[in-house]
């Protein structure tokens, strides 16, 4: 990886040495799977280690689509499939249509009342959720070796603006006020993402750069899931954001439904926050560490963040310090995030005060609605910047990252 600069490698060198050559050994890999399926939304299960389970429905189907050259036509047909209540387009291969009709159905345990309550929560807490899921989740993801390697060597690694834009499409759909309503898009984006995951599993195993296990296992998806809602809820509680029991349960529920729609088996989806925290504490440590690919991706992501926010006067040093504040020193060092002596001291002091000020305003009339309008404007600006004002959709890839020797 000649494009990695010596400076970036030196920044993370101490952490790399601590966890073995390049951190790709997954140091806690021997940790046994002990999380009990009784704590899942299914309430029972075989208890099989999710490292060795993938997607038995989507994987052979998408591999067949790729091998028979059907993907470009499929992507074209699915381009205008955008709403949850929209019929599947005519002309899809019969096997794909049958799968997608099953995959688009919400689980029997989905509760529309809770999903509506989650929308209320998102309306008032969008600032925190965008920050934690976008910046925080992004920095955590690059410190997950299998995820960093999957992103880097798959097609999306060649254009990170496009890759982040497509990831943001799903994330913004989950946080939308109409996420799982008929006019929402979360079902569509989740099913498309499930197809993309199956394609990456098939394609990466053909790459000379991929030498690990089959990517994006059930555990890999759970690890990513915990860098989003579990991480976000823990940080909001740490910041003393007042969250009612109903809002807390609803926020978990929208992500439980999303996990199911992405193909995670119900026996692995935590039923409560206590179960989610216990599962996160078991699987994140055995899946996290540094890689040179993760360092490079972090540099790209923080560079994008600084460029996106430059009109507001936010600089790269401030972005570095904000990321370090969100994910802590260990992950920041793994990611090669430069220390910023001034901002690293200021942000931990200023941010709690900002939270207290903002929470003091939330009960006032029209404040949640105003906050949502502003947060929605930020989301649209981010997508506009990342897509260079071009329409972007989640599409099934047919190749790995081009241009690697």
PALO-877964 format. One line per 2 residues: their letters; for each residue x, y, z of C-alpha. Coordinates in Angstrom, 3 decimals, always signed. Layout:
N
A) X Y Z | ...
// end
This chain:
405
XX) +0.000 +0.000 +0.000 | +2.436 +2.559 -1.244
XX) -0.121 +5.366 -1.144 | -0.089 +5.339 +2.638
XX) +2.249 +8.049 +3.798 | +5.000 +7.388 +6.300
XX) +3.522 +10.088 +8.527 | +0.150 +8.352 +8.799
XX) +1.778 +5.045 +9.576 | +3.956 +6.557 +12.284
XX) +0.935 +8.169 +13.937 | -0.630 +4.778 +14.546
XX) +2.589 +2.821 +14.893 | +2.377 +2.296 +18.646
XX) -1.093 +0.832 +18.425 | -0.149 -1.345 +15.478
XX) +2.711 -2.837 +17.422 | +0.522 -3.474 +20.439
XX) -1.915 -5.687 +18.540 | +0.335 -7.550 +16.168
XX) +1.380 -7.065 +12.582 | -1.051 -4.635 +10.971
XX) -3.714 -5.507 +13.535 | -5.234 -8.039 +11.132
XX) -4.820 -10.909 +13.569 | -8.064 -9.929 +15.346
XX) -6.375 -10.364 +18.742 | -9.397 -11.311 +20.843
XX) -10.641 -13.799 +18.260 | -10.404 -16.763 +20.620
XX) -13.021 -15.243 +22.926 | -15.937 -17.714 +22.930
XX) -19.453 -16.688 +21.973 | -21.495 -16.764 +25.173
XX) -24.308 -14.284 +24.504 | -27.573 -16.097 +25.239
XX) -30.279 -16.102 +22.529 | -32.837 -15.758 +25.308
XX) -31.910 -12.071 +25.324 | -32.914 -11.636 +21.679
XX) -36.144 -10.451 +20.077 | -36.759 -14.101 +19.151
XX) -36.375 -15.133 +22.786 | -34.635 -18.362 +21.757
XX) -32.151 -19.769 +19.261 | -29.408 -22.272 +18.620
XX) -26.730 -20.074 +20.156 | -24.391 -20.638 +17.199
XX) -21.405 -18.311 +17.013 | -22.455 -15.596 +14.504
XX) -18.907 -15.390 +13.098 | -19.705 -18.443 +10.994
XX) -23.152 -17.482 +9.711 | -23.808 -15.233 +6.723
XX) -26.995 -14.863 +4.608 | -28.103 -18.205 +3.235
XX) -30.946 -16.627 +1.241 | -29.276 -13.617 -0.362
XX) -25.746 -14.951 -0.902 | -26.353 -17.684 -3.514
XX) -28.965 -15.537 -5.242 | -26.715 -12.501 -5.715
XX) -23.729 -14.660 -6.652 | -25.895 -16.140 -9.397
XX) -26.994 -12.669 -10.575 | -23.354 -11.567 -10.830
XX) -22.174 -14.733 -12.535 | -24.900 -14.599 -15.167
XX) -24.351 -10.893 -15.862 | -27.792 -9.763 -14.692
XX) -26.728 -7.076 -12.211 | -26.513 -4.023 -14.527
XX) -30.072 -4.593 -15.710 | -31.253 -5.203 -12.137
XX) -29.641 -1.965 -10.953 | -31.375 -0.111 -13.754
XX) -34.752 -1.587 -12.862 | -34.318 -0.826 -9.148
XX) -33.133 +2.766 -9.715 | -36.626 +4.220 -9.362
XX) -37.779 +1.815 -6.621 | -37.719 +4.319 -3.768
XX) -40.793 +4.010 -1.507 | -41.745 +1.365 +1.028
XX) -45.219 +0.953 -0.496 | -44.017 +0.894 -4.102
XX) -44.463 -2.377 -6.031 | -41.302 -4.025 -7.269
XX) -40.521 -3.019 -10.854 | -41.542 -5.294 -13.692
XX) -38.821 -7.253 -15.413 | -36.815 -8.381 -12.376
XX) -35.524 -11.956 -12.545 | -38.088 -14.261 -10.943
XX) -35.729 -15.569 -8.260 | -34.762 -12.038 -7.242
XX) -38.378 -10.860 -7.206 | -39.419 -13.759 -4.959
XX) -36.595 -13.004 -2.526 | -37.275 -9.267 -2.443
XX) -40.991 -9.748 -1.846 | -40.103 -11.788 +1.259
XX) -37.247 -9.517 +2.327 | -39.348 -6.336 +2.210
XX) -41.882 -7.612 +4.775 | -41.542 -6.172 +8.276
XX) -41.097 -8.752 +11.033 | -44.255 -9.886 +12.854
XX) -42.985 -8.233 +16.032 | -42.585 -4.770 +14.464
XX) -44.655 -2.196 +16.357 | -45.772 +0.819 +14.327
XX) -46.579 +2.755 +17.478 | -42.990 +2.419 +18.668
XX) -41.708 +3.325 +15.203 | -43.796 +6.504 +15.319
XX) -42.435 +7.308 +18.782 | -38.903 +6.794 +17.459
XX) -39.642 +9.478 +14.865 | -40.565 +11.879 +17.683
XX) -37.274 +11.076 +19.395 | -35.321 +11.627 +16.180
XX) -37.032 +14.974 +15.701 | -35.682 +16.412 +18.958
XX) -32.363 +14.559 +19.176 | -31.255 +14.623 +15.545
XX) -28.165 +16.713 +16.278 | -26.744 +14.131 +18.661
XX) -27.744 +11.169 +16.500 | -26.222 +12.625 +13.326
XX) -23.000 +13.410 +15.152 | -22.752 +10.048 +16.917
XX) -23.849 +7.876 +14.003 | -21.949 +9.877 +11.375
XX) -18.676 +10.942 +12.958 | -18.592 +8.562 +15.922
XX) -19.811 +5.503 +14.038 | -17.496 +6.321 +11.140
XX) -14.420 +6.465 +13.384 | -15.401 +3.225 +15.110
XX) -15.924 +1.482 +11.770 | -12.394 +2.251 +10.572
XX) -11.062 +0.691 +13.795 | -12.807 -2.603 +12.969
XX) -10.258 -4.496 +10.847 | -12.683 -6.651 +8.866
XX) -14.940 -3.702 +8.132 | -12.059 -1.415 +7.182
XX) -10.608 -4.068 +4.892 | -14.014 -4.856 +3.354
XX) -14.599 -1.195 +2.579 | -11.069 -0.548 +1.324
XX) -10.842 -3.490 -1.072 | -14.439 -3.492 -2.325
XX) -15.611 -1.174 -5.080 | -16.669 +1.546 -2.631
XX) -13.128 +2.014 -1.358 | -12.094 +3.699 -4.608
XX) -14.506 +6.620 -4.121 | -15.128 +7.305 -0.451
XX) -17.410 +10.261 -1.092 | -19.725 +7.982 -3.059
XX) -19.323 +5.221 -0.457 | -20.196 +7.534 +2.438
XX) -23.100 +9.010 +0.485 | -24.613 +5.560 -0.052
XX) -24.076 +4.637 +3.595 | -25.704 +7.929 +4.572
XX) -28.743 +7.143 +2.421 | -29.537 +4.167 +4.649
XX) -28.661 +5.998 +7.873 | -30.806 +8.998 +6.993
XX) -33.675 +6.687 +6.000 | -33.595 +5.068 +9.462
XX) -33.675 +8.491 +11.116 | -36.411 +9.922 +8.887
XX) -39.783 +10.743 +10.421 | -41.510 +8.367 +7.970
XX) -38.830 +5.644 +8.066 | -41.153 +2.612 +8.013
XX) -44.351 +4.324 +6.933 | -45.711 +3.659 +3.426
XX) -44.167 +6.858 +2.036 | -40.790 +6.239 +3.709
XX) -37.757 +4.533 +2.210 | -36.158 +2.466 +4.971
XX) -37.465 -0.862 +3.674 | -36.115 -0.070 +0.201
XX) -32.661 +1.017 +1.376 | -32.312 -1.907 +3.800
XX) -33.210 -4.504 +1.171 | -30.847 -2.905 -1.357
XX) -28.074 -2.863 +1.269 | -28.692 -6.539 +1.990
XX) -28.165 -7.281 -1.703 | -24.966 -5.194 -1.706
XX) -23.624 -7.124 +1.285 | -24.236 -10.403 -0.527
XX) -22.398 -9.098 -3.594 | -19.393 -7.974 -1.528
XX) -19.209 -11.412 +0.104 | -19.091 -13.041 -3.318
XX) -16.686 -10.588 -4.947 | -14.125 -10.030 -2.194
XX) -13.307 -13.726 -1.986 | -12.097 -13.433 -5.591
XX) -9.701 -10.585 -4.736 | -6.011 -11.380 -4.238
XX) -6.015 -8.759 -1.466 | -8.617 -10.590 +0.625
XX) -7.167 -13.426 +2.685 | -9.548 -13.542 +5.655
XX) -12.838 -15.278 +6.337 | -15.943 -14.587 +4.279
XX) -16.709 -10.902 +4.953 | -19.844 -9.416 +6.506
XX) -20.842 -12.317 +8.710 | -23.749 -12.042 +11.130
XX) -21.222 -10.979 +13.758 | -19.698 -8.356 +11.460
XX) -23.139 -6.849 +10.948 | -23.827 -6.925 +14.680
XX) -20.520 -5.174 +15.358 | -21.470 -2.400 +12.933
XX) -24.960 -2.240 +14.476 | -23.466 -1.649 +17.924
XX) -21.333 +1.237 +16.617 | -24.619 +2.972 +15.786
XX) -27.583 +2.690 +18.215 | -25.744 +1.100 +21.151
XX) -22.854 +3.550 +20.949 | -25.219 +6.496 +20.444
XX) -27.454 +5.637 +23.403 | -24.477 +5.104 +25.700
XX) -22.972 +8.455 +24.740 | -26.252 +10.338 +25.140
XX) -26.680 +8.877 +28.609 | -23.064 +9.774 +29.372
XX) -23.864 +13.353 +28.305 | -26.911 +13.279 +30.614
XX) -29.369 +13.840 +27.792 | -32.818 +13.280 +29.370
XX) -34.469 +10.374 +27.536 | -37.840 +8.959 +28.549
XX) -38.354 +5.212 +28.823 | -40.764 +5.318 +25.878
XX) -38.265 +7.158 +23.667 | -35.429 +4.858 +24.705
XX) -37.460 +1.751 +23.898 | -38.660 +3.228 +20.601
XX) -35.155 +4.188 +19.471 | -33.994 +0.635 +20.141
XX) -37.020 -0.723 +18.284 | -36.408 +1.153 +15.034
XX) -32.889 -0.278 +14.981 | -34.129 -3.770 +15.878
XX) -36.436 -3.659 +12.856 | -33.600 -2.324 +10.700
XX) -31.304 -5.152 +11.822 | -33.948 -7.671 +10.761
XX) -34.445 -5.957 +7.408 | -30.673 -6.090 +6.787
XX) -30.729 -9.870 +7.217 | -29.555 -10.238 +10.812
XX) -31.276 -13.237 +12.350 | -33.785 -12.486 +15.096
XX) -31.940 -14.733 +17.550 | -28.996 -12.280 +17.478
XX) -30.973 -9.010 +17.690 | -30.944 -7.776 +21.331
XX) -34.385 -7.409 +22.907 | -33.388 -4.769 +25.474
XX) -30.688 -2.180 +26.020 | -29.214 -4.374 +28.753
XX) -28.942 -7.250 +26.289 | -27.513 -4.898 +23.645
XX) -24.853 -3.591 +26.016 | -23.905 -7.119 +27.063
XX) -23.595 -8.249 +23.448 | -21.629 -5.141 +22.483
XX) -19.217 -5.652 +25.362 | -18.543 -9.187 +24.171
XX) -18.098 -8.738 +20.439 | -16.604 -5.274 +19.965
XX) -13.338 -5.992 +21.834 | -12.699 -9.144 +19.827
XX) -13.290 -7.329 +16.557 | -11.493 -4.004 +16.979
XX) -7.937 -2.905 +16.331 | -5.784 -0.927 +13.881
XX) -5.004 -1.512 +10.223 | -3.160 +0.700 +7.725
XX) -6.325 +0.633 +5.597 | -8.303 +1.926 +8.570
XX) -5.810 +4.743 +9.087 | -6.103 +5.814 +5.464
XX) -9.896 +5.629 +5.458 | -10.039 +7.691 +8.669
XX) -7.873 +10.378 +7.086 | -10.195 +10.485 +4.073
XX) -13.339 +10.639 +6.207 | -12.066 +13.414 +8.477
XX) -10.812 +15.310 +5.444 | -14.294 +15.081 +3.936
XX) -15.875 +16.243 +7.201 | -13.561 +19.254 +7.383
XX) -14.322 +20.147 +3.759 | -18.087 +19.748 +4.244
XX) -18.113 +22.007 +7.292 | -15.502 +24.548 +6.145
XX) -18.156 +27.196 +5.313 | -18.985 +27.286 +9.051
XX) -15.356 +27.839 +10.017 | -14.794 +24.295 +11.296
XX) -11.194 +23.233 +10.608 | -9.491 +19.849 +10.311
XX) -7.905 +20.223 +13.803 | -11.376 +20.743 +15.275
XX) -12.672 +17.691 +13.395 | -9.755 +15.647 +14.740
XX) -10.474 +16.733 +18.300 | -14.211 +16.143 +17.958
XX) -13.602 +12.620 +16.674 | -11.201 +11.920 +19.548
XX) -13.755 +13.199 +22.051 | -16.459 +10.938 +20.633
XX) -14.550 +7.646 +20.428 | -11.753 +8.069 +22.985
XX) -7.988 +7.840 +22.852 | -7.558 +4.138 +22.093
XX) -9.737 +4.098 +18.976 | -8.346 +7.492 +17.908
XX) -4.787 +6.196 +18.155 | -5.709 +3.074 +16.191
XX) -7.238 +5.341 +13.545 | -4.150 +7.555 +13.413
XX) -6.075 +10.681 +14.431 | -3.640 +13.463 +15.209
XX) -3.764 +14.962 +18.716 | -4.761 +18.632 +18.861
XX) -3.410 +20.176 +22.104 | -5.851 +23.112 +22.199
XX) -9.062 +21.557 +20.918 | -8.505 +18.278 +22.782
XX) -8.771 +20.281 +26.015 | -11.594 +22.609 +24.973
XX) -14.140 +20.212 +23.503 | -14.630 +18.037 +26.637
XX) -15.322 +21.253 +28.551 | -17.531 +22.996 +26.010
XX) -19.645 +20.132 +24.688 | -21.433 +19.240 +27.980
XX) -22.345 +22.914 +28.369 | -23.775 +22.982 +24.850
XX) -25.808 +19.855 +25.609 | -27.235 +21.385 +28.782
XX) -28.104 +24.585 +26.926 | -29.786 +22.724 +24.081
XX) -31.737 +20.444 +26.418 | -32.995 +23.495 +28.250
XX) -34.558 +24.691 +25.006 | -36.162 +21.395 +23.926
XX) -39.356 +21.784 +26.043 | -40.115 +25.200 +24.517
XX) -42.845 +25.456 +21.835 | -41.731 +24.627 +18.263
XX) -38.138 +23.884 +19.330 | -38.217 +20.181 +18.292
XX) -39.737 +21.125 +14.929 | -37.166 +23.871 +14.391
XX) -34.339 +21.552 +15.417 | -35.582 +18.956 +12.930
XX) -35.697 +21.480 +10.085 | -32.106 +22.506 +10.797
XX) -30.911 +18.903 +11.159 | -32.683 +17.958 +7.926
XX) -30.984 +20.868 +6.164 | -27.603 +19.578 +7.367
XX) -28.401 +16.073 +6.121 | -29.401 +17.364 +2.702
XX) -26.280 +19.494 +2.493 | -24.073 +16.514 +3.364
XX) -25.669 +14.379 +0.649 | -25.473 +17.255 -1.833
XX) -21.754 +17.642 -1.087 | -20.963 +13.927 -1.202
XX) -22.893 +13.268 -4.397 | -21.651 +16.442 -6.114
XX) -25.321 +17.299 -6.733 | -25.778 +14.094 -8.768
XX) -28.568 +11.646 -7.978 | -27.088 +8.708 -6.081
XX) -28.696 +5.363 -5.254 | -27.546 +2.201 -3.514
XX) -26.522 -0.242 -6.281 | -25.246 -3.812 -6.395
XX) -21.529 -3.861 -7.303 | -20.092 -6.177 -9.948
XX) -16.367 -5.647 -9.242 | -13.942 -5.093 -6.392
XX) -11.887 -1.918 -5.998 | -10.247 -1.122 -9.324
XX) -6.666 -0.018 -9.760 | -5.002 -2.126 -7.050
X) -1.944 -4.043 -8.122
// end
